[in-house]
């Protein structure tokens, strides 16, 4: 009986979790960059995520990205940070990236931060604008992008890490309490 209740509670917790949808930051609203003149920091917000960096370090431009849509230019020697505006953890799935100037080689460095500590990092030598997919970049609190030379970035794919629904967690806790109580009662009457 105990195993049945625990299994039922676990299944309910998993299936009751809200559906999580991936977001694609496509930079199609270039007017959304906010600049704080006091700190010289620029911020671009889209689909619940925020990109921030030095105001002179990046710029969104219409007609520059994939399919002549909007894109972001990350200037050489600069970095930007991507975080969830709600402060939740997220998964990084990939992006489109390429050279701004085809005659200048460039490297894009990606760093995944979990709880303030660097956890993942990779460097990508870029050519023409192309789609790049990454696996295993999960549970990030921040993603840092750094450029050795001017780069174009578009279609940054991210998804929030799903959090269990409150009701599902309550059911899981209740199932655990019932199982523990049942075990305690059996022990008290000498059953095993």
C-alpha positions as CSV (number, residue, x, y, z in Angstrom):
1,X,0.0,0.0,0.0
2,X,2.8,2.4,0.9
3,X,4.6,1.9,-2.4
4,X,1.3,2.5,-4.2
5,X,0.7,5.8,-2.4
6,X,4.3,7.0,-3.0
7,X,4.2,6.0,-6.6
8,X,0.8,7.8,-7.0
9,X,2.1,10.9,-5.3
10,X,5.2,11.0,-7.5
11,X,3.2,10.5,-10.7
12,X,0.8,13.3,-9.7
13,X,3.7,15.7,-8.9
14,X,5.3,15.1,-12.3
15,X,2.2,15.3,-14.4
16,X,0.7,18.3,-12.5
17,X,3.8,20.4,-13.2
18,X,2.9,23.3,-15.5
19,X,3.9,23.0,-19.2
20,X,7.1,24.9,-20.0
21,X,7.5,26.5,-23.3
22,X,10.8,27.5,-24.9
23,X,11.4,31.2,-25.7
24,X,13.2,32.4,-28.8
25,X,14.9,35.8,-28.3
26,X,14.9,37.1,-31.9
27,X,15.8,40.7,-31.4
28,X,12.9,41.8,-33.6
29,X,12.1,44.9,-31.4
30,X,15.3,46.9,-31.4
31,X,13.8,49.9,-29.7
32,X,13.6,48.0,-26.5
33,X,17.2,48.7,-25.4
34,X,17.2,50.7,-22.2
35,X,20.4,52.6,-21.2
36,X,21.2,53.7,-17.7
37,X,23.4,56.8,-18.2
38,X,24.6,56.7,-14.6
39,X,26.1,53.2,-15.0
40,X,26.5,53.1,-18.8
41,X,24.7,49.7,-18.8
42,X,22.3,48.7,-21.5
43,X,19.5,46.2,-21.1
44,X,17.4,44.4,-23.7
45,X,14.3,42.6,-22.5
46,X,12.3,40.0,-24.5
47,X,10.1,37.0,-23.7
48,X,10.8,37.1,-20.0
49,X,14.6,37.3,-20.4
50,X,17.0,40.2,-20.0
51,X,20.4,40.8,-21.8
52,X,22.6,43.3,-20.2
53,X,26.1,44.7,-20.8
54,X,28.2,47.8,-21.4
55,X,26.1,50.3,-23.4
56,X,28.8,50.5,-26.1
57,X,29.2,46.7,-26.2
58,X,26.1,45.6,-28.2
59,X,23.4,46.9,-30.4
60,X,20.2,45.4,-32.0
61,X,19.7,46.1,-35.7
62,X,16.7,45.4,-37.9
63,X,17.4,43.2,-41.0
64,X,20.7,41.8,-39.7
65,X,19.6,38.4,-38.2
66,X,18.4,35.2,-39.7
67,X,15.9,35.6,-42.5
68,X,16.7,39.4,-42.6
69,X,15.0,39.8,-39.2
70,X,16.4,41.7,-36.2
71,X,19.7,40.6,-34.8
72,X,22.1,41.6,-32.1
73,X,25.7,42.8,-32.8
74,X,28.1,42.0,-30.0
75,X,31.2,44.1,-30.5
76,X,34.6,42.6,-30.1
77,X,36.1,42.6,-26.6
78,X,32.7,42.8,-24.9
79,X,30.4,40.5,-23.0
80,X,26.7,40.4,-22.3
81,X,24.7,38.5,-19.6
82,X,21.4,36.7,-20.2
83,X,19.2,36.1,-17.1
84,X,15.6,35.4,-16.5
85,X,13.7,38.5,-15.5
86,X,11.8,36.4,-12.9
87,X,15.1,35.1,-11.4
88,X,14.2,31.5,-12.3
89,X,16.6,28.9,-13.6
90,X,16.6,28.3,-17.3
91,X,18.0,25.9,-20.0
92,X,20.0,27.2,-22.9
93,X,19.3,25.3,-26.1
94,X,21.2,27.2,-28.8
95,X,21.4,30.3,-31.0
96,X,22.3,31.6,-34.4
97,X,25.7,33.2,-34.6
98,X,28.1,34.4,-37.2
99,X,30.7,37.0,-38.2
100,X,29.6,40.6,-38.6
101,X,32.6,41.2,-40.9
102,X,33.3,38.1,-43.0
103,X,37.0,39.1,-43.3
104,X,37.6,39.2,-39.6
105,X,37.8,35.9,-37.7
106,X,36.0,35.8,-34.4
107,X,35.3,33.5,-31.5
108,X,32.2,33.4,-29.4
109,X,32.7,32.3,-25.8
110,X,29.8,31.0,-23.8
111,X,29.8,30.5,-20.1
112,X,26.9,29.0,-18.1
113,X,26.6,30.1,-14.5
114,X,24.7,28.1,-11.8
115,X,24.3,29.8,-8.4
116,X,27.1,32.3,-9.0
117,X,29.6,29.7,-10.1
118,X,30.9,28.9,-13.6
119,X,29.7,25.5,-14.5
120,X,29.8,25.2,-18.3
121,X,31.9,26.9,-20.9
122,X,32.7,26.6,-24.6
123,X,34.3,28.6,-27.4
124,X,33.0,28.6,-31.0
125,X,35.0,29.8,-34.0
126,X,32.4,31.4,-36.3
127,X,31.9,31.9,-40.0
128,X,28.6,32.7,-41.7
129,X,25.5,33.1,-39.6
130,X,24.5,29.6,-38.7
131,X,22.3,27.8,-36.1
132,X,24.2,26.2,-33.2
133,X,22.6,23.7,-30.8
134,X,23.9,22.9,-27.4
135,X,23.0,20.1,-25.0
136,X,23.4,19.8,-21.3
137,X,23.2,23.5,-20.6
138,X,20.5,23.2,-17.9
139,X,19.6,24.9,-14.7
140,X,21.4,28.1,-15.5
141,X,21.0,31.3,-13.5
142,X,23.0,33.3,-16.0
143,X,24.5,32.8,-19.5
144,X,27.5,35.0,-20.5
145,X,28.4,35.6,-24.1
146,X,31.8,37.2,-25.0
147,X,33.1,38.1,-28.4
148,X,36.7,38.3,-29.6
149,X,35.6,40.4,-32.6
150,X,32.2,41.8,-33.9
151,X,29.6,39.0,-34.0
152,X,25.9,38.8,-35.0
153,X,23.7,36.8,-32.6
154,X,20.1,35.9,-33.3
155,X,17.4,33.4,-32.2
156,X,18.7,32.7,-28.7
157,X,16.7,29.6,-27.6
158,X,16.0,29.3,-23.8
159,X,13.4,27.6,-21.7
160,X,12.6,28.0,-18.0
161,X,13.3,25.0,-15.8
162,X,9.9,23.6,-14.8
163,X,9.0,23.9,-11.2
164,X,6.5,21.5,-9.6
165,X,3.0,22.8,-9.1
166,X,2.2,23.7,-5.4
167,X,-0.7,21.2,-5.3
168,X,1.5,18.4,-6.7
169,X,4.1,19.1,-4.0
170,X,1.4,19.0,-1.4
171,X,0.2,15.6,-2.7
172,X,3.7,14.3,-2.7
173,X,4.2,15.4,0.9
174,X,0.9,13.9,1.9
175,X,1.8,10.6,0.3
176,X,5.1,10.6,2.1
177,X,3.4,11.3,5.5
178,X,0.8,8.5,4.9
179,X,3.6,6.1,4.1
180,X,5.6,7.0,7.2
181,X,2.6,6.8,9.4
182,X,1.7,3.4,8.0
183,X,5.2,2.2,8.7
184,X,5.1,3.6,12.2
185,X,1.8,1.9,13.0
186,X,3.1,-1.5,11.6
187,X,6.2,-1.2,13.8
188,X,4.2,-0.3,16.9
189,X,2.0,-3.4,16.6
190,X,4.9,-5.7,15.8
191,X,4.2,-6.2,12.1
192,X,6.9,-6.0,9.5
